């Protein structure tokens, strides 16, 4: 997963703020970058796959709904209807 430099910098800044608010200690830039790298390596793929499964579930549900709507619109075939009309 690729993030822009602006996004990465914002996350690192958020990590430093969170660390300070929680532990009342400064988290240096290198420490914050290490934590960021760890989460990107260990957590990002799992989060990405979960989001992908969620998206697939939504798409599958919408496709099912669309299929039901198309089935309702489908015309019944009158097999041999022309034969009955010619003899009528």
Secondary structure by P-SEA (a helix, b strand, c coil): ccccaaaaaaaaaaaaaaaaaaccccccaaaaaaaaaaaaaccaaaaaaaaaaaaaaaaaaaaaaaaaaaaaabbbbbcaaaaaaaac
